[in-house]
Amino acid sequence: MSENKNIPNTNFIFQRNVALVGILLFVAKLLAWHFTNSDAVFSDAMESIVNIIAAFMGLYSLYLAAKPKDIDHPYGHGKVEFVTSGVEGALIIFAGIIIIVQAVDSLLHGNIPKQLDWGIAIVAVTAVINYLMGHISQKKGIQENSLVLQSSGKHLKSDTITTLGVVVSLILVQITSLYWIDAAVALLFGTYIIFIGYKIIRKSLSGIMDEADLGMLEKLSKFLNENRKRQWIDVHNMRIQQHGSGLHIDAHLTLPWYYELRKAHNEMEDLYKLIGKNTDRTIEFNFHLDDCKPISCEICELWECPVRQRPFVKKIEWNAKTIAQVGKHSVND
């Protein structure tokens, strides 16, 4: 069963605009590099190339992620966002390596920047535009649970930091005539870019490998605890997978063994609605119904149960750890 939310699908158009702006900023930085012959400006222009490639890859992944499920992809195409995000991280690392190589070469052989006033003005303008695009992209990505837009936004904002650093370095070089500062700043930012790329790859791999999101499980268990029914004896073996902006949730729900099929199914539907009501994401559910066992009596708060075999001992609090537990709960948990 799926719980659908009507979220406007504007991600594709927005990502297209990010790509087009990225091309304009790259041209501006190339112009600044032409004027200045600065390693720091070169490092900024190199990262803009990555921005453009990543933006178009993100555009393609959003197109694929929006496609409906089919026979070959029964869970949809949303996982492609993790793949493209990982490739983006690899490209960022590659750009960082090129920047470091160029900076080391300049430190060893010397490189004298020129016409720094033009470079400062052009690069400063690109920094402002980059930050605005990154902020909007990340905010929209969080609102619509799009890893592509979040990664794009973080990348653009990190690019803003490096761009501002370039502006500061150019100002220092202009004031002091210490030309090695230019290459040193490029070396520093190349290292920083590699670190950002690693973090993006790490997050994309966690999504591809369905790494447990403890924060999401904790949030889910909290409102389940607050709204749990006494006949929901136990919830366990809960797993959450992310497919693009949607979620797939598996779990086991333990109910009294004597419930007829229709009544048990209605209880499961109530649990679906409770979870769906507390999120703005599209969710596909796959719950397994378990019948209670004698050991379940010891954690069951259904006092009016006509067939109780053991006395109640304690209540099991649902949290990220307990609802993810593979087997049924007992008083020993």
Backbone as numpy.savetxt, mean C-alpha at the origin, in Angstrom:
# Nx Ny Nz CAx CAy CAz Cx Cy Cz
-19.73 -14.69 -1.33 -20.57 -13.50 -1.33 -19.69 -12.25 -1.33
-20.11 -11.23 -2.02 -19.36 -9.98 -2.05 -20.20 -8.86 -1.48
-19.55 -7.98 -0.74 -20.16 -6.76 -0.24 -19.57 -5.62 -1.04
-20.34 -5.00 -1.92 -19.82 -4.00 -2.85 -20.07 -2.59 -2.36
-19.10 -1.72 -2.61 -19.22 -0.30 -2.31 -19.10 0.47 -3.61
-19.94 1.48 -3.79 -19.91 2.26 -5.03 -18.90 3.39 -4.91
-17.65 3.09 -5.27 -16.59 4.08 -5.21 -16.31 4.58 -6.62
-16.36 5.90 -6.88 -16.12 6.40 -8.22 -14.76 5.94 -8.74
-14.73 5.38 -9.94 -13.49 4.86 -10.50 -12.79 5.96 -11.29
-12.15 6.89 -10.57 -11.42 7.99 -11.21 -9.92 7.76 -11.13
-9.50 6.62 -10.59 -8.07 6.35 -10.41 -7.31 6.38 -11.73
-7.90 5.78 -12.76 -7.23 5.68 -14.06 -6.95 7.08 -14.63
-7.97 7.94 -14.60 -7.81 9.30 -15.14 -6.77 10.07 -14.34
-6.81 9.91 -13.03 -5.85 10.63 -12.18 -4.43 10.17 -12.47
-4.23 8.85 -12.57 -2.89 8.33 -12.83 -2.38 8.78 -14.20
-3.29 8.91 -15.17 -2.89 9.41 -16.48 -2.37 10.83 -16.37
-3.05 11.65 -15.56 -2.61 13.03 -15.36 -1.25 13.08 -14.67
-1.03 12.16 -13.72 0.27 12.08 -13.04 1.37 11.80 -14.06
1.10 10.87 -14.99 2.09 10.53 -16.01 2.41 11.73 -16.91
1.37 12.46 -17.31 1.58 13.61 -18.20 2.34 14.73 -17.49
2.02 14.97 -16.24 2.75 15.98 -15.47 4.20 15.55 -15.29
4.40 14.24 -15.07 5.76 13.72 -14.93 6.63 14.00 -16.15
6.05 13.89 -17.34 6.79 14.18 -18.58 7.20 15.65 -18.63
6.27 16.55 -18.27 6.57 17.98 -18.28 7.68 18.32 -17.29
7.63 17.71 -16.09 8.65 17.99 -15.08 10.01 17.45 -15.51
10.01 16.30 -16.19 11.27 15.72 -16.67 11.92 16.66 -17.69
11.13 17.19 -18.61 11.65 18.12 -19.61 12.23 19.37 -18.93
11.54 19.85 -17.89 12.02 21.03 -17.16 13.36 20.75 -16.47
13.49 19.56 -15.88 14.74 19.22 -15.19 15.89 18.99 -16.17
15.57 18.43 -17.35 16.60 18.29 -18.37 17.12 19.66 -18.79
16.19 20.62 -18.89 16.58 21.99 -19.25 17.48 22.58 -18.17
17.12 22.32 -16.90 17.94 22.81 -15.78 19.32 22.17 -15.79
19.39 20.89 -16.12 20.69 20.20 -16.19 21.55 20.77 -17.34
20.88 21.07 -18.45 21.58 21.65 -19.59 22.21 22.99 -19.20
21.50 23.79 -18.42 22.02 25.09 -17.99 23.16 24.94 -16.99
23.02 24.00 -16.05 23.91 23.96 -14.88 25.05 22.95 -14.96
24.87 21.86 -15.71 25.85 20.76 -15.72 26.06 20.22 -14.30
25.01 20.23 -13.51 25.08 19.85 -12.09 24.75 18.36 -11.91
25.59 17.67 -11.09 25.31 16.27 -10.77 24.03 16.14 -9.96
23.79 17.07 -9.08 22.60 17.02 -8.25 21.34 17.15 -9.11
21.39 18.06 -10.07 20.25 18.22 -10.98 20.10 16.97 -11.85
21.23 16.38 -12.27 21.19 15.14 -13.04 20.49 14.04 -12.24
20.80 13.95 -10.94 20.17 12.92 -10.10 18.66 13.14 -10.03
18.25 14.41 -9.97 16.83 14.71 -9.92 16.15 14.36 -11.24
16.82 14.63 -12.35 16.26 14.30 -13.66 16.14 12.79 -13.85
17.14 12.05 -13.35 17.10 10.59 -13.46 15.89 10.03 -12.71
15.61 10.58 -11.53 14.46 10.09 -10.78 13.16 10.42 -11.50
13.15 11.53 -12.24 11.94 11.88 -13.00 11.67 10.87 -14.11
12.74 10.31 -14.70 12.54 9.25 -15.70 11.80 8.08 -15.07
12.24 7.73 -13.86 11.58 6.63 -13.13 10.13 7.00 -12.83
9.89 8.25 -12.47 8.51 8.69 -12.21 7.62 8.46 -13.43
8.14 8.79 -14.61 7.35 8.65 -15.83 7.05 7.17 -16.11
8.09 6.33 -16.06 7.90 4.90 -16.31 6.94 4.30 -15.30
7.14 4.65 -14.03 6.28 4.11 -12.97 4.84 4.56 -13.14
4.65 5.82 -13.57 3.30 6.34 -13.74 2.56 5.58 -14.84
3.25 5.32 -15.95 2.60 4.58 -17.04 2.38 3.11 -16.68
3.29 2.53 -15.90 3.08 1.17 -15.44 1.88 1.12 -14.49
1.80 2.13 -13.63 0.65 2.21 -12.73 -0.65 2.37 -13.48
-0.58 3.13 -14.58 -1.76 3.32 -15.43 -2.23 1.99 -16.00
-1.29 1.19 -16.47 -1.62 -0.11 -17.04 -2.16 -1.06 -15.97
-1.57 -1.00 -14.77 -2.02 -1.90 -13.70 -3.43 -1.54 -13.24
-3.76 -0.24 -13.22 -5.11 0.17 -12.85 -6.12 -0.30 -13.89
-5.70 -0.28 -15.16 -6.57 -0.79 -16.23 -6.84 -2.29 -16.02
-5.78 -3.05 -15.73 -5.95 -4.49 -15.51 -6.75 -4.78 -14.24
-6.45 -4.04 -13.17 -7.12 -4.28 -11.89 -8.61 -4.03 -11.98
-9.03 -3.14 -12.87 -10.45 -2.81 -13.01 -11.22 -3.84 -13.82
-10.51 -4.75 -14.49 -11.19 -5.76 -15.29 -11.92 -6.75 -14.40
-13.08 -7.22 -14.81 -13.85 -8.16 -13.97 -13.18 -9.53 -13.91
-13.62 -10.34 -12.97 -13.10 -11.71 -12.83 -13.45 -12.50 -14.09
-12.60 -13.47 -14.38 -12.89 -14.37 -15.49 -12.46 -15.78 -15.12
-12.57 -16.71 -16.05 -12.25 -18.10 -15.76 -10.78 -18.26 -15.38
-9.92 -17.53 -16.06 -8.48 -17.64 -15.79 -8.06 -16.90 -14.52
-8.86 -15.92 -14.10 -8.53 -15.12 -12.91 -9.76 -15.04 -12.00
-10.06 -16.14 -11.29 -11.27 -16.19 -10.47 -11.30 -15.19 -9.32
-10.13 -14.69 -8.91 -10.06 -13.69 -7.84 -9.87 -12.28 -8.39
-10.00 -12.14 -9.71 -9.83 -10.83 -10.31 -8.39 -10.57 -10.69
-8.09 -9.32 -11.08 -6.77 -8.95 -11.57 -6.07 -7.96 -10.64
-6.59 -7.78 -9.44 -6.08 -6.75 -8.53 -4.64 -6.93 -8.10
-4.14 -8.18 -8.08 -2.78 -8.43 -7.62 -1.73 -7.77 -8.51
-2.14 -7.39 -9.73 -1.17 -6.77 -10.64 -0.61 -5.49 -10.05
-1.37 -4.83 -9.16 -0.89 -3.60 -8.54 0.37 -3.86 -7.72
0.42 -5.02 -7.06 1.61 -5.35 -6.28 2.82 -5.57 -7.18
2.57 -6.20 -8.34 3.66 -6.48 -9.28 4.24 -5.17 -9.82
3.37 -4.29 -10.30 3.86 -3.02 -10.87 4.51 -2.15 -9.80
3.99 -2.22 -8.58 4.61 -1.47 -7.49 6.01 -1.98 -7.22
6.18 -3.31 -7.29 7.51 -3.89 -7.09 8.48 -3.50 -8.19
8.00 -3.48 -9.44 8.85 -3.06 -10.56 9.24 -1.59 -10.39
8.30 -0.78 -9.92 8.60 0.63 -9.67 9.73 0.77 -8.65
9.66 -0.03 -7.58 10.71 -0.01 -6.58 12.06 -0.39 -7.17
12.07 -1.40 -8.05 13.32 -1.84 -8.69 13.89 -0.73 -9.57
13.01 -0.02 -10.29 13.46 1.08 -11.14 14.06 2.21 -10.31
13.45 2.47 -9.17 13.97 3.51 -8.28 15.37 3.15 -7.81
15.58 1.88 -7.44 16.90 1.43 -7.01 17.92 1.57 -8.14
17.51 1.22 -9.35 18.39 1.33 -10.51 18.80 2.79 -10.74
17.83 3.69 -10.62 18.14 5.12 -10.79 19.11 5.59 -9.71
18.92 5.11 -8.49 19.82 5.47 -7.40 21.25 5.03 -7.66
21.41 3.83 -8.23 22.75 3.32 -8.54 23.43 4.19 -9.60
22.67 4.56 -10.65 23.23 5.41 -11.71 23.67 6.76 -11.14
22.85 7.30 -10.26 23.18 8.60 -9.64 24.47 8.49 -8.83
24.61 7.41 -8.06 25.81 7.22 -7.23 27.06 7.09 -8.11
26.94 6.33 -9.19 28.08 6.16 -10.10 28.52 7.52 -10.68
27.54 8.31 -11.10 27.84 9.63 -11.67 28.47 10.54 -10.62
27.94 10.51 -9.40 28.45 11.37 -8.33 29.88 11.00 -7.95
30.17 9.70 -7.86 31.53 9.25 -7.52 32.51 9.67 -8.61
32.08 9.54 -9.86 32.95 9.95 -10.97 33.28 11.44 -10.89
32.29 12.25 -10.54 32.52 13.70 -10.43 33.43 14.04 -9.26
33.28 13.31 -8.16 34.15 13.55 -7.00 35.60 13.21 -7.32
35.79 12.17 -8.14 37.15 11.73 -8.47 37.81 12.61 -9.54
37.02 13.11 -10.49 37.59 13.82 -11.63 37.25 15.31 -11.66
36.32 15.71 -10.80 35.97 17.13 -10.76 34.91 17.51 -11.78
33.96 18.32 -11.36 32.89 18.78 -12.25 32.44 20.16 -11.78
32.46 21.13 -12.64 32.16 22.50 -12.24 30.78 22.90 -12.77
29.79 23.06 -11.90 28.45 23.51 -12.31 28.51 24.96 -12.79
27.50 25.39 -13.56 27.45 26.73 -14.12 26.01 27.22 -14.16
25.81 28.52 -14.36 24.48 29.14 -14.48 23.51 28.59 -13.42
23.92 28.63 -12.17 23.15 28.03 -11.09 21.84 28.75 -10.81
21.77 30.06 -11.11 20.54 30.80 -10.83 19.36 30.23 -11.61
19.61 29.91 -12.91 18.56 29.31 -13.72 18.16 27.94 -13.16
19.13 27.16 -12.80 18.87 25.83 -12.26 18.05 25.89 -10.98
18.39 26.82 -10.09 17.67 26.97 -8.82 16.20 27.30 -9.08
15.94 28.22 -9.98 14.57 28.65 -10.25 13.73 27.52 -10.85
14.28 26.83 -11.85 13.51 25.77 -12.53 13.24 24.60 -11.59
14.28 24.17 -10.88 14.14 23.00 -10.00 13.19 23.31 -8.84
13.21 24.53 -8.34 12.32 24.90 -7.23 10.85 24.80 -7.66
10.55 25.24 -8.86 9.18 25.16 -9.36 8.73 23.70 -9.49
9.62 22.84 -9.99 9.26 21.42 -10.14 9.03 20.77 -8.77
9.74 21.24 -7.75 9.56 20.69 -6.40 8.15 20.95 -5.89
7.68 22.16 -6.09 6.33 22.52 -5.62 5.27 21.67 -6.34
5.40 21.55 -7.65 4.42 20.77 -8.44 4.47 19.30 -8.03
5.68 18.78 -7.85 5.84 17.38 -7.44 5.14 17.10 -6.12
5.33 17.99 -5.15 4.74 17.77 -3.83 3.22 17.78 -3.90
2.67 18.72 -4.62 1.22 18.81 -4.73 0.64 17.54 -5.37
1.25 17.07 -6.46 0.79 15.86 -7.12 0.94 14.65 -6.21
2.05 14.57 -5.48 2.28 13.45 -4.58 1.30 13.42 -3.43
1.02 14.58 -2.85 0.08 14.66 -1.73 -1.32 14.23 -2.17
-1.76 14.74 -3.30 -3.09 14.40 -3.81 -3.17 12.92 -4.16
-2.11 12.39 -4.79 -2.09 10.98 -5.19 -2.14 10.06 -3.98
-1.34 10.36 -2.96 -1.32 9.51 -1.76 -2.64 9.57 -1.01
-3.22 10.76 -0.91 -4.50 10.91 -0.24 -5.60 10.14 -0.96
-5.62 10.24 -2.28 -6.61 9.52 -3.07 -6.39 8.01 -2.97
-5.12 7.60 -2.96 -4.81 6.18 -2.83 -5.28 5.59 -1.52
-5.15 6.35 -0.44 -5.62 5.89 0.88 -7.14 5.82 0.90
-7.79 6.83 0.33 -9.26 6.87 0.30 -9.84 5.69 -0.48
-9.21 5.32 -1.58 -9.73 4.27 -2.45 -8.92 2.98 -2.37
-8.02 2.91 -1.37 -7.25 1.68 -1.10 -6.52 1.18 -2.34
-5.89 2.11 -3.05 -5.14 1.76 -4.25 -3.65 1.83 -3.94
-2.97 0.66 -3.99 -1.54 0.62 -3.73 -0.77 1.40 -4.79
-1.26 1.37 -6.04 -0.59 2.10 -7.12 -0.55 3.59 -6.82
-1.70 4.18 -6.46 -1.73 5.62 -6.19 -0.95 5.97 -4.93
-1.00 5.09 -3.92 -0.22 5.34 -2.71 1.27 5.32 -3.00
1.72 4.30 -3.75 3.14 4.20 -4.10 3.57 5.39 -4.95
2.72 5.77 -5.90 3.02 6.91 -6.76 3.13 8.19 -5.94
2.20 8.36 -4.98 2.22 9.55 -4.14 3.45 9.62 -3.26
3.81 8.47 -2.64 5.01 8.44 -1.79 6.26 8.73 -2.60
6.30 8.17 -3.81 7.46 8.39 -4.67 7.58 9.86 -5.06
6.47 10.48 -5.43 6.52 11.89 -5.82 6.91 12.78 -4.64
6.42 12.45 -3.44 6.77 13.25 -2.26 8.24 13.06 -1.88
8.74 11.82 -2.03 10.16 11.59 -1.76 11.01 12.33 -2.79
10.51 12.40 -4.02 11.19 13.13 -5.08 11.25 14.62 -4.73
10.20 15.11 -4.06 10.18 16.51 -3.64 11.30 16.80 -2.65
11.51 15.86 -1.72 12.57 16.03 -0.72 13.93 16.13 -1.40
14.18 15.21 -2.34 15.46 15.24 -3.05 15.58 16.50 -3.89
14.47 16.93 -4.49 14.52 18.14 -5.32 14.84 19.38 -4.47
14.22 19.47 -3.29 14.54 20.59 -2.40 15.99 20.53 -1.95
16.49 19.31 -1.74 17.90 19.16 -1.39 18.80 19.65 -2.51
18.38 19.39 -3.74 19.14 19.86 -4.90 19.17 21.39 -4.92
18.03 22.01 -4.64 17.96 23.48 -4.61 18.91 24.04 -3.56
18.88 23.43 -2.36 19.77 23.89 -1.27 21.23 23.72 -1.67
21.55 22.57 -2.28 22.95 22.33 -2.67 23.41 23.33 -3.72
22.54 23.65 -4.67 22.91 24.63 -5.70 23.15 26.01 -5.09
22.33 26.36 -4.11 22.51 27.65 -3.43 23.85 27.68 -2.69
24.18 26.57 -2.01 25.45 26.50 -1.28 26.64 26.57 -2.22
26.55 25.87 -3.35 27.64 25.91 -4.32 27.80 27.32 -4.87
26.70 28.00 -5.13 26.75 29.35 -5.68 27.39 30.33 -4.68
27.08 30.12 -3.38 27.59 31.03 -2.35 29.06 30.76 -2.03
29.42 29.45 -1.92 30.74 29.06 -1.43 31.75 28.72 -2.53
31.26 28.39 -3.75 32.12 27.91 -4.84 32.82 26.61 -4.50
32.27 25.88 -3.53 32.78 24.54 -3.19 32.03 23.53 -4.08
32.61 23.21 -5.22 31.90 22.44 -6.23 31.69 20.97 -5.84
32.50 20.48 -4.91 32.34 19.09 -4.49 31.01 18.88 -3.77
30.41 19.95 -3.24 29.12 19.83 -2.55 28.06 19.27 -3.49
28.12 19.69 -4.75 27.14 19.25 -5.75 27.16 17.72 -5.91
28.37 17.15 -6.08 28.49 15.70 -6.24 28.16 14.97 -4.94
28.54 15.55 -3.81 28.27 14.92 -2.51 26.77 14.82 -2.25
26.04 15.87 -2.60 24.58 15.86 -2.43 23.96 14.81 -3.35
24.45 14.71 -4.57 23.94 13.69 -5.49 24.19 12.29 -4.93
25.36 12.08 -4.34 25.69 10.79 -3.74 24.74 10.46 -2.58
24.47 11.46 -1.77 23.57 11.29 -0.62 22.16 10.94 -1.09
21.65 11.65 -2.09 20.30 11.41 -2.56 20.17 10.10 -3.33
21.24 9.70 -4.00 21.22 8.39 -4.65 21.03 7.28 -3.64
21.70 7.40 -2.49 21.54 6.41 -1.41 20.13 6.43 -0.85
19.60 7.64 -0.66 18.23 7.78 -0.14 17.20 7.16 -1.09
17.38 7.38 -2.38 16.46 6.85 -3.39 16.46 5.32 -3.36
17.64 4.73 -3.19 17.73 3.27 -3.11 16.94 2.75 -1.91
17.01 3.46 -0.80 16.27 3.06 0.41 14.76 3.12 0.16
14.30 4.17 -0.52 12.87 4.30 -0.84 12.43 3.15 -1.74
13.25 2.82 -2.72 12.92 1.72 -3.62 12.81 0.40 -2.88
13.70 0.18 -1.92 13.64 -1.05 -1.11 12.33 -1.14 -0.35
11.90 -0.04 0.24 10.66 -0.05 1.02 9.45 -0.36 0.14
9.43 0.18 -1.08 8.32 -0.08 -2.00 8.29 -1.55 -2.40
9.49 -2.12 -2.70 9.56 -3.54 -3.06 9.11 -4.40 -1.89
9.52 -4.03 -0.69 9.15 -4.81 0.51 7.63 -4.85 0.68
6.96 -3.74 0.47 5.51 -3.70 0.63 4.82 -4.49 -0.47
5.32 -4.40 -1.69 4.69 -5.13 -2.79 4.85 -6.63 -2.62
6.01 -7.08 -2.12 6.22 -8.51 -1.89 5.30 -9.03 -0.80
5.07 -8.21 0.23 4.17 -8.64 1.31 2.76 -8.85 0.78
2.35 -8.02 -0.20 1.03 -8.18 -0.80 0.95 -9.40 -1.70
2.00 -9.63 -2.50 2.02 -10.79 -3.39 2.00 -12.09 -2.58
2.72 -12.10 -1.46 2.82 -13.31 -0.64 1.72 -13.41 0.42
0.74 -12.48 0.34 -0.39 -12.48 1.28 0.08 -12.46 2.73
1.04 -11.61 3.01 1.51 -11.45 4.38 0.37 -10.92 5.25
0.24 -11.48 6.44 -0.85 -11.10 7.34 -0.75 -9.62 7.70
-1.85 -8.91 7.57 -1.92 -7.51 7.96 -2.50 -7.46 9.37
-1.62 -7.42 10.38 -2.07 -7.48 11.77 -2.90 -6.26 12.14
-2.58 -5.12 11.55 -3.36 -3.92 11.84 -4.80 -4.06 11.35
-4.98 -4.63 10.16 -6.32 -4.84 9.63 -7.09 -5.89 10.45
-6.38 -6.96 10.85 -7.01 -7.99 11.67 -7.43 -7.43 13.03
-6.58 -6.57 13.58 -6.88 -5.98 14.90 -8.11 -5.08 14.81
-8.18 -4.28 13.75 -9.33 -3.40 13.56 -10.60 -4.22 13.37
-10.50 -5.29 12.58 -11.65 -6.15 12.33 -12.12 -6.82 13.60
-11.18 -7.35 14.39 -11.54 -8.06 15.62 -12.17 -7.12 16.65
-11.76 -5.85 16.63 -12.29 -4.90 17.60 -13.78 -4.68 17.43
-14.23 -4.41 16.19 -15.67 -4.16 16.04 -16.47 -5.46 16.04
-15.81 -6.60 15.77 -16.50 -7.88 15.94 -16.76 -8.14 17.42
-15.77 -7.81 18.25 -15.93 -7.96 19.70 -17.05 -7.08 20.23
-17.11 -5.86 19.72 -18.09 -4.90 20.21 -19.51 -5.25 19.77
-19.65 -6.02 18.68 -20.98 -6.32 18.15 -21.28 -7.81 18.08
-20.48 -8.63 18.76 -20.64 -10.08 18.66 -21.96 -10.53 19.31
-22.56 -11.55 18.70 -23.75 -12.17 19.27 -23.34 -13.36 20.12
-24.17 -13.69 21.10 -23.83 -14.81 21.98 -23.81 -16.13 21.24
-24.62 -16.24 20.17 -24.63 -17.49 19.40 -23.43 -17.63 18.46
-22.67 -16.52 18.28 -21.41 -16.64 17.55 -20.36 -17.14 18.54
-20.34 -18.43 18.72 -19.51 -19.02 19.76 -18.03 -18.77 19.51
-17.63 -18.84 18.26 -16.20 -18.75 17.99 -15.96 -18.28 16.55
-14.97 -17.42 16.37 -14.48 -17.06 15.04 -12.99 -17.33 15.03
-12.53 -18.11 14.05 -11.12 -18.47 13.99 -10.70 -18.70 12.54
-9.40 -18.92 12.37 -8.81 -19.18 11.04 -9.17 -18.08 10.04
-9.17 -16.83 10.51 -9.49 -15.71 9.62 -8.25 -15.28 8.85
-8.40 -15.15 7.54 -7.31 -14.72 6.66 -7.83 -13.64 5.72
-7.02 -12.63 5.52 -7.40 -11.50 4.67 -6.41 -11.38 3.52
-6.92 -11.39 2.31 -6.11 -11.17 1.12 -6.54 -9.88 0.46
-5.57 -9.14 -0.07 -5.88 -7.91 -0.78 -5.73 -8.13 -2.28
-6.76 -7.76 -3.03 -6.74 -7.85 -4.48 -7.06 -6.46 -5.03
-6.02 -5.69 -5.33 -6.25 -4.30 -5.74 -6.83 -3.53 -4.57
-7.95 -2.87 -4.79 -8.60 -2.12 -3.71 -9.59 -2.98 -2.93
-9.81 -4.22 -3.38 -10.77 -5.11 -2.71 -10.10 -6.10 -1.78
-10.92 -6.74 -0.96 -10.43 -7.73 0.02 -11.15 -9.05 -0.17
-10.45 -10.13 0.16 -11.05 -11.46 0.21 -10.82 -11.96 1.63
-11.90 -12.29 2.34 -11.80 -12.71 3.74 -12.31 -14.14 3.90
-11.44 -15.00 4.43 -11.81 -16.38 4.79 -11.87 -16.47 6.31
-12.78 -17.27 6.83 -12.84 -17.48 8.28 -13.74 -18.67 8.58
-13.67 -19.16 9.82 -14.56 -20.20 10.33 -15.42 -19.59 11.42
-16.71 -19.83 11.35 -17.66 -19.34 12.35 -18.31 -20.55 13.03
-18.17 -20.63 14.35 -18.76 -21.73 15.11 -20.12 -21.32 15.65
-21.14 -22.12 15.34 -22.51 -21.88 15.79 -23.02 -23.12 16.53
-24.12 -22.99 17.30 -24.70 -24.17 17.96 -25.00 -25.28 16.95
-24.68 -26.49 17.30 -24.78 -27.60 16.35 -26.20 -27.89 15.91
-27.18 -27.50 16.72 -28.57 -27.84 16.42 -29.27 -26.80 15.55
-28.56 -25.75 15.12 -29.19 -24.75 14.25 -29.50 -25.39 12.89
-30.73 -25.12 12.40 -31.06 -25.59 11.05 -30.27 -24.77 10.03
-30.15 -25.27 8.82 -29.31 -24.67 7.80 -29.66 -23.21 7.54
-30.96 -22.91 7.43 -31.38 -21.54 7.11 -30.98 -20.58 8.24
-31.17 -21.01 9.47 -30.85 -20.15 10.60 -29.34 -19.92 10.68
-28.58 -20.96 10.45 -27.12 -20.83 10.48 -26.65 -19.88 9.37
-27.26 -20.02 8.19 -26.88 -19.17 7.07 -27.22 -17.71 7.36
-28.34 -17.46 8.01 -28.72 -16.09 8.36 -27.73 -15.46 9.33
-27.23 -16.27 10.26 -26.23 -15.76 11.20 -24.95 -15.37 10.45
-24.58 -16.20 9.49 -23.39 -15.89 8.70 -23.61 -14.61 7.89
-24.82 -14.43 7.35 -25.14 -13.22 6.60 -25.05 -11.99 7.50
-25.49 -12.11 8.74 -25.41 -10.99 9.68 -23.96 -10.61 9.93
-23.09 -11.61 10.00 -21.68 -11.34 10.22 -21.07 -10.64 9.00
-21.46 -11.08 7.81 -21.01 -10.42 6.59 -21.39 -8.93 6.60
-22.66 -8.68 6.92 -23.17 -7.31 6.89 -22.46 -6.44 7.92
-22.15 -7.02 9.08 -21.46 -6.28 10.12 -20.08 -5.84 9.64
-19.35 -6.75 9.00 -18.02 -6.42 8.50 -18.12 -5.42 7.35
-19.05 -5.66 6.42 -19.21 -4.77 5.27 -19.60 -3.36 5.67
-20.40 -3.24 6.74 -20.86 -1.94 7.21 -19.72 -1.11 7.80
-18.67 -1.78 8.24 -17.57 -1.09 8.91 -16.35 -0.90 8.01
-16.54 -0.97 6.71 -15.44 -0.70 5.79 -15.99 -0.08 4.50
-15.13 0.66 3.80 -15.55 1.27 2.54 -14.98 0.51 1.35
-14.53 -0.72 1.60 -13.90 -1.51 0.55 -14.84 -2.61 0.06
-14.62 -3.04 -1.19 -15.34 -4.19 -1.72 -14.76 -5.46 -1.09
-15.64 -6.30 -0.55 -15.18 -7.50 0.16 -15.85 -8.74 -0.42
-15.05 -9.76 -0.65 -15.57 -11.08 -1.02 -15.36 -12.00 0.17
-16.44 -12.63 0.65 -16.38 -13.48 1.83 -16.39 -14.96 1.43
-15.69 -15.75 2.21 -15.74 -17.21 2.07 -15.63 -17.81 3.47
-16.77 -17.90 4.15 -16.80 -18.39 5.53 -17.22 -19.85 5.58
-16.61 -20.58 6.49 -16.96 -21.97 6.73 -17.71 -22.05 8.06
-18.85 -22.75 8.06 -19.62 -22.89 9.29 -19.20 -24.15 10.04
-18.85 -23.99 11.32 -18.49 -25.11 12.19 -19.61 -25.34 13.20
-19.83 -26.59 13.52 -20.76 -26.89 14.62 -19.98 -26.94 15.93
-20.62 -26.57 17.02 -19.93 -26.53 18.31 -19.68 -27.96 18.83
-18.63 -28.09 19.62 -18.24 -29.34 20.26 -18.38 -29.18 21.77
-18.29 -30.28 22.53 -18.39 -30.15 23.99 -17.41 -29.13 24.58
-16.19 -29.04 24.01 -15.24 -28.07 24.56 -15.70 -26.64 24.31
-16.59 -26.46 23.33 -17.09 -25.12 23.03 -17.98 -24.59 24.14
-18.62 -25.50 24.90 -19.51 -25.08 25.99 -18.77 -24.21 27.00
-17.50 -24.49 27.21 -16.73 -23.78 28.23 -16.43 -22.33 27.86
-16.60 -21.98 26.56 -16.38 -20.59 26.14 -17.66 -19.99 25.56
-18.77 -20.71 25.64 -20.04 -20.28 25.04 -20.89 -19.50 26.04
-21.35 -18.31 25.63 -22.17 -17.46 26.50 -23.65 -17.56 26.17
-24.03 -18.56 25.42 -25.45 -18.77 25.11 -26.07 -19.52 26.30
-26.45 -18.75 27.34 -26.86 -19.35 28.61 -28.08 -20.23 28.47
-28.98 -19.87 27.54 -30.23 -20.61 27.41 -30.09 -21.87 26.56
-28.88 -22.26 26.20 -28.66 -23.45 25.37 -29.30 -24.68 26.03
-30.18 -25.40 25.32 -30.90 -26.53 25.92 -30.06 -27.82 26.01
-28.89 -27.82 25.37 -28.12 -29.07 25.34 -26.69 -28.85 25.86
-26.51 -27.88 26.72 -25.17 -27.59 27.25 -24.63 -28.82 27.97
-23.39 -29.18 27.66 -22.78 -30.36 28.27 -21.72 -30.03 29.31
-21.19 -28.80 29.26 -20.17 -28.39 30.22 -20.47 -26.97 30.69
-20.06 -26.62 31.88 -20.31 -25.26 32.38 -19.41 -24.23 31.71
-19.90 -23.00 31.64 -19.11 -21.90 31.09 -17.92 -21.62 32.01
-16.74 -21.39 31.40 -15.53 -21.13 32.18 -15.01 -19.71 31.95
-14.83 -19.34 30.68 -14.32 -17.99 30.41 -14.67 -17.56 28.98
-14.64 -16.25 28.79 -14.91 -15.68 27.47 -13.59 -15.49 26.73
-13.56 -15.86 25.46 -12.38 -15.65 24.63 -12.51 -14.30 23.93
-11.60 -13.40 24.26 -11.61 -12.10 23.61 -11.05 -12.24 22.19
-11.73 -11.65 21.23 -11.27 -11.71 19.85 -10.29 -10.57 19.59
-9.12 -10.93 19.14 -8.12 -9.95 18.72 -7.42 -10.50 17.48
-6.42 -9.77 16.99 -5.75 -10.18 15.75 -5.18 -11.59 15.87
-4.67 -11.94 17.04 -4.06 -13.26 17.23 -5.10 -14.36 17.34
-6.17 -14.13 18.11 -7.14 -15.19 18.35 -8.00 -15.49 17.12
-8.41 -14.45 16.38 -9.27 -14.75 15.23 -8.47 -15.36 14.08
-7.14 -15.21 14.12 -6.30 -15.82 13.08 -5.89 -17.24 13.45
-6.18 -17.66 14.68 -5.81 -19.01 15.11 -6.45 -20.06 14.21
-5.70 -21.11 13.88 -6.18 -22.10 12.91 -7.32 -22.94 13.45
-7.19 -23.47 14.66 -8.20 -24.36 15.20 -9.21 -23.66 16.10
-10.25 -24.42 16.51 -11.25 -23.88 17.43 -10.61 -23.44 18.73
-11.20 -22.44 19.36 -10.70 -21.97 20.65 -11.21 -22.86 21.77
-10.47 -22.81 22.88 -10.86 -23.54 24.08 -10.41 -22.74 25.29
-10.74 -23.19 26.47 -10.36 -22.47 27.69 -8.85 -22.40 27.86
-8.11 -23.23 27.18 -6.65 -23.24 27.29 -5.98 -22.18 26.43
-6.76 -21.49 25.60 -6.17 -20.46 24.72 -6.02 -19.14 25.48
